[in-house]
Amino acid sequence: MRVCLIGAGLSGLAAAHALKSEGVDFVCLDRAVDVGGLWRQPQAGERGPGYLSLHLNTNKTLTGFADRPMPASYPVYPRHSQFASYLRSFAEWAGVLGHIELETTVESVRQGADGVWTVVSRDAAGVRRARVFDQVIVASGHNTEPVLPAPAPGSDTFEGRILHALDYHDGSDFAGQRVVVVGLGASAVDIAADLSRHAGQTVLSVRRGLHILPKQLFGMPLDNVAEASWWTAMSLEEQRRFIEQALLVARGRLGDYGLPEPDHPVFASAVTISDEILSRIRHGGVIPKPAIERLDGDRVVFTDGSSVRADAVVHCTGYRMAFPFLPAGCPFGPQGSVELFKRVVAPDLPGLHFLGLVRPHGSITRLVEAQARWVARIIAGKAVLPPPEVMRKEISTYLSGIAGQYGQAQSASIQVGVAPYLEELRAE
C-alpha cells in the first residue's frame, strides 16, 4: 500500500478524493464509526468539540467541495447534521468508502532507516496491526487536547460543576441552572447564546477582548468578502480600516455591550464570528462579566468585585494541537510553532504530509482541496519538492512574517490568508 491517510473528516475526504483521482493506492483510517469528523459527533451524542446548536460559520458555497456542491435546499449556513450528511454523501459520490477503515485508532507512526513508514493501528475489537507505507498523510484535525486555565482559587471547594466545552452537548442539559461561560471565541459565544434559551441565568466571563464579526456584511457572507478581488487588492491596513468602520456602523463599540475592547487591531488575532451574541446581551439573555478572580462555595467572584451564584462553569478556552501517534515533537519546532513547508510538508521526514493544519479568515475547504491536489501530485510523481534546506528556509521566512501580524503563539503559526495561500499552492 502506497499511502496511509489518517482521518475521514473534511480534510481526509478531500485527500481521499484527490488520491483516487490520481490513481494512488491508499487506505484511510479513522477511529469514529462513520465519516464526517466533528460534524457528526453532536447528533451521535459523542464527546467532542461539536454541540447540538453547532452551525457552519462559513457559507455553504465556499464550504462545500468544488466538484460536488452542497444541495440547493440547504440554508446558507447549514447545521452540523446537514453538513455531516453532506460529507457522507460526498464520500459515497467520490467512491472512497471502500478505502476507509472505521473504528480504527492510529497508535503509532514511525519512519525506518529505509524511509518506509510503519503505522500501528488498533481496531474496534482491540486487535493491533502494523502496516508499512511509502507515504503518510495526517488529516486528523487540530481540536484535540482541551486547554483549561490554571484552577481559580476555591475551585477545589466549588459546589457546582466545572467543565470544558469538549463536554458540552446541549443547553437543555442546564435547564433552569445558573451557568458561567468562560471565553469569547467561537465556541464560547455559540454556547452562551444556546444556554441563554435554557438556563436560568447565563453569564459570559471575558478576560481579553476579541473582534466580533457578523456572518455577513452588506448582505454578503463574510468569507465571500475575503475572496473578493476588491478586498484582496487592498493592503492589510486598508482592510483593517474598512472592517473597523463597517463594524462601527453595524454594531457600535464592544464596550457598549459590556465587553472589553480588543487590545489589538482586527486580523492581528483570530476573530470571532457571531450574529447572535451581541443580540443576546442586548436582550438580557447573556450577562457579560470580566475574568474570574475566585470561586467561593456556590458563587463565582469576578475581578471587578461582583459575583453570581453558579451551578456550572463552562470553560470555552480552546484546544492544544497534539499528534500523539507521531514522533515526539512533530510537526512542532523548538518554540512550539508548526514547522511545515507550505503548511503541508515535514521537510526532515520525507513522505509525511499534513492537510487542514491551517487557520484562515474564511472557509478552509478551498485551501484543503488545493493542499490535497498538490500532495496527490507529489505522491503520483507529477510534482517535485525542493531540497530540505530550501523548505526550511521557506518555513523560517513564513514564521517571521506571520509573527509580525499575529504574534508567536502556537495557533498563530497556522494562520494563513485565503487568497495569497491559494496562489502559493497553485504555483506549486
Secondary structure as UniProt FT lines:
FT   STRAND          3..6
FT   HELIX           10..21
FT   TURN            22..23
FT   STRAND          26..29
FT   HELIX           37..40
FT   HELIX           41..44
FT   TURN            52..53
FT   HELIX           60..63
FT   TURN            66..67
FT   TURN            72..73
FT   HELIX           80..94
FT   HELIX           97..99
FT   STRAND          100..101
FT   STRAND          105..111
FT   TURN            113..114
FT   STRAND          117..122
FT   TURN            124..125
FT   STRAND          128..133
FT   STRAND          135..138
FT   STRAND          145..146
FT   TURN            153..154
FT   HELIX           155..157
FT   STRAND          161..164
FT   HELIX           165..167
FT   HELIX           171..174
FT   TURN            175..176
FT   STRAND          178..182
FT   HELIX           186..195
FT   TURN            196..198
FT   STRAND          201..205
FT   STRAND          212..213
FT   STRAND          216..217
FT   TURN            218..219
FT   STRAND          220..221
FT   HELIX           222..227
FT   HELIX           229..232
FT   HELIX           236..251
FT   HELIX           254..257
FT   TURN            266..267
FT   STRAND          272..273
FT   HELIX           277..282
FT   TURN            283..284
FT   STRAND          287..289
FT   STRAND          292..296
FT   TURN            297..298
FT   STRAND          299..302
FT   TURN            303..304
FT   STRAND          307..309
FT   STRAND          312..315
FT   STRAND          319..320
FT   TURN            324..325
FT   TURN            328..331
FT   TURN            334..335
FT   TURN            342..344
FT   TURN            347..348
FT   TURN            350..351
FT   STRAND          352..354
FT   STRAND          359..360
FT   HELIX           365..379
FT   TURN            380..381
FT   HELIX           388..406
FT   HELIX           410..414
FT   STRAND          415..416
FT   HELIX           418..427
//
